[in-house]
């Protein structure tokens, strides 16, 4: 079973990498971009086949290590 | 260097070393220059000696800054001991990557993000001393301007609004980035130009600038001496 974790800076926390990419896209004449946020994706391969248990464990991993909840939000997808 | 004679009793300083730490010897040099005894402690150690007067988490790139700066080092065995030591009132100082590790460990509030301009900034920087009523900056004067090297990519301090209000109200802001005349200066995007803070109990200190690199005027500044001297008195 795989768990895909996406970690992003929280809304309202300036994302300088996103902003730089946004400026670059605008300078390349791409139009209509309201905002660009850059995050990171962490893919975990798990032994368990129990989706509930997997979600619970990955949530704990996010809270303790994978995300810093002072500045970041995360989402988990179990595949 | 007559100031050095003012030292009272020598301290026992424990300096942590993680894989990727690179300021442990500069930090050792600094505290020994001030007359203290030092010991470098490998991160696998599970205890901090009871007679330790100060734990320093030095600068560097622990675990290659992977995931987030300091995020992996905070789970090293020694950090559990540092947490217990701090909880008992022991003094802890985190410099640069050490500051990042202490925020990741929850021993200091807030977090350090990537610099706003995405650059690694390495230069001498003016700092304004904000609060001196603590075990660290008691040898500095409030409003005094110091000149200390900075060298970091992730020094952009962030905390939410209530957190910032608490820092202000409790006198936990230690240093702010400024220009030569003391006006606030945006260096890395830090909220409220914060360069250093302490915890509410005022026994855990963190700063991005490197006082251990400012001990000799021939190398640009000796302002680091009066910062690090505070711990002895």
HADDOCK unambig.tbl for C-alpha pairs under 7 A between the chains (distance, minus, plus):
assign (segid A and resid 16 and name CA) (segid B and resid 116 and name CA) 5.26 0.50 0.50
assign (segid A and resid 16 and name CA) (segid B and resid 117 and name CA) 6.83 0.50 0.50
assign (segid A and resid 16 and name CA) (segid B and resid 118 and name CA) 6.84 0.50 0.50
assign (segid A and resid 65 and name CA) (segid B and resid 71 and name CA) 6.68 0.50 0.50
assign (segid A and resid 70 and name CA) (segid B and resid 110 and name CA) 6.45 0.50 0.50
assign (segid A and resid 70 and name CA) (segid B and resid 111 and name CA) 6.50 0.50 0.50
assign (segid A and resid 71 and name CA) (segid B and resid 111 and name CA) 6.93 0.50 0.50
